[in-house]
Amino acid sequence: MSDAATESPGPLDPTSVLRWMRDNPGRLRALLTEENADDAQPAGDDAVRAHLRLAAEALPHGADAHLAQAMAGFAEGLPAWFDEDRDTFDRQIEMGQGAIALEEHLLFQSAPGSDPTLHAALERKVRLGAWNRIFLRGLEAQLGAAHDGLADSALEWNAARGGELARLIITLDRAAQDAMTRRTGIKPSRRERDQIVQVAAVQGYVRQAIEGAAHALGRD
């Protein structure tokens, strides 16, 4: 997931966007509260909305002056866009259910739903992908006709980097578990590990959306 940051600079610098997000944890907490996110479900839909809203607020901090101006109002309008484009989200979830069953059968040789942990991970992947799609569609709509095709371009770029995304999530997960162990002196419990990997998945997918958008904008 790092090649977006190493490509020749475009109008959006993903490194600066991600840095702003890391530097503003209080804003994420406020958005999680606004979305009524459940602490026990850090990859639930409400939590994902909060993370994507933070990303929308961060985008202008990595954009050149012209792009930042075009992005004005995107973050404020994103909650309404999420509701407006809900049909797209629901279609992605519906299509994803078949893909989950196929993946369980072909890749893991298990009957659909027979392994709750596997099923939950695959379902999470589908939902996070659907949220990324409507986020990118919203950004494309915000930027107007000059950037038609942005969402499809970003999603295509992301799809070719599924392995990198998986490795990123594993890296984030391990780093967070190690940090908790250093902080508490004991290894995370099974429940804590589950919550940590959920957070890592959300962070990975949100980063993917940002880097995909940067790639697509660099091609426009």
N, C-alpha and C positions, 0 to 999 in steps of 0.2 A: 504493500500500500504506500510505498514511499516514492515511487517514480514521479507522481504528480508534483512533488516538491522539488525534484531534481530536473524536471523539464525546463526549457527556456521559459522565462517568466511571462505569464499572460496577465490579463486584467484582474485575476483573482489569485491571491497567494494563500494556499490552504494552510501553510505553516503559521502565518499570522492569525488566521481565523482560529485555529486550534489553540494557539497560545492565549488569545483573548478568552476563550472558553475556560481554559485551565486557570487563568488568573481571576476568574469571577465565579467562584463556587457559591457565593452567597446568592447570586442571581439565579443559579440553577435551583437552589433550595426554595427560593421564592416562587419560581415557576412550578416546581413540583407541588407546592402548597396550593397554588392557583388551580392546578389540574386535579387536585384531590387525589394525588398518587398514593397508592398503598405501599408503605415501606416494605411489606412482606412480598410484594410483587414488583421488584425493580425493573422488570422488562415488560410490565403490563402496559396496555395502550396509553393510559394517562401519563405514565412516566416517560414513554417514548415521545409523546407529544411535547412534554416539557423539554426534553433534550433537543428536539428539533427546533423548538421555539428559541432556545438558547443559541443554536447554530444560526438561525435566521438573524438574531440580534448581532451575532459575531461577524457575519459576512461582510458588512461594510468596512470593518476594521482590517480586512485583508484585500479590499478592492481598490482599484485606482479611482480617481476623483469622478470620472464619468460614470463608471459602473456603480459606485456608491450612491450617486445621485439617482440612478435608475432604480436602485434597490429601496429607496425611501418608501416607507410604509409597508414593506413586505412582512416584517416581523409583527407589526401591529395587526395586519390582516390575516396572518396565518391561521389563527384559530377558526375564523369564519371559513377560510378556504378548506381546512380539514373537514368541516361539516358539509360544505358545498360539494366537495369531491368524494363524498363518502361512498357513492356508487362504485367508483373506481376501486376503492379499497375493498369493498365487499366482493367485487368480481375477482380481484386478485386472491382473496382468501378462498373463495369457492374453487377457483382453478387449482390453488395450492393444495387443497385437500386430496385431490387425486394424485398429485405429485408426491405428497407425503406417503401415501399408501404404496405407491410404486417404489419409492426409495427404500422404504422399510423392507419390502419384499425382495427387490433385486440386489441391493447393496448390503443389507444386514440379515437377509434370510429369516426375517421374523414376520409373523402375521400382523397386519395393521392394528396398532393399538396394544399389542401384547406386551410391549416393553414401555411402560409409562415414562421412564426417563428419556428414552430415545424419542418417543412420540412428542414429548413436550419440547425437546430441543429442535426437532424438525418443524413443529408448529411455530415455535418462536422465530425460526429462520424465515418462514413464510410471512409472518406478520410484520417483522422488521423490514423485509423487502417491500412489502406493500406500503408501509409508512414512508420509506424512502421514495417510492414512486410518486406518491401524491405530493410530497415535499418538493421534489424536482419539477413536477408539473406546475405546482404553484409558483415556483421561481421563474419558470418559463413564461407563465401567464403574466407575472409581474413585469418582466423585462420587455415584453411585447414582440412584435413581428420580427424585429431584427435578430431575435434569438430563437426563432421557431426551430424545433427539433432538438433543443437543448436537453430535455428530459431523456429522449430516446438515445441521444449520443452518450450522455452520462451513464445511463443504465447499461448500454452495450459495453462501455469501457469497464464498468464495474463487474459485469458478468464474466469478463475474460480474466478477472482477478479474484475468483472465488477462493483459490488456494491461499493467496496472500491474506485475504480477509480472515480465513480460518486460523492462519498462523498468528495474525495480529491479536485475535481474540484470546488465543492460548497465552500469548505473551502478556497481555493485559491482566488476564486471570491470575497467572502465576505471580506477577509483580504485586498485585493487590493482596494475594494470600500471604506472600512473604512479608509484606508491610504489616499486615495484621499480626503475624507471628512475632515480628520484632517489637511491635507496640505492646502486645499483651503477654508475651512470653510463652504462649501456648498456640498450637495449631488450630486453625478454624474448625468449627464443628461441621458436620455434614450440612446442616441448614445454612450456616454461614457460607460454606463453599458454594452452595446452590445460588445464594443471593449474589455472591461475588461474580460468578460466571454469567449471571443474567446482566449485571451491570457492564461487564466486559463486552458482552454481545451488543448491548445498546451503544456503547462507546465506539465499538468497531464499525457498526453499520452507519452511525452518524458521521464518523470520519470518512467512510466510503462515499456517502452522499456529497460531502464537501469536496473531496478530491475528484469525484466524478464531475461535479459541476465546474470545478476549476479546469479540468481537462476539456470539457465541452466549450466553455467560454474561450479557452485558448485557441480553439479551432474556428470560432466564428469570425 
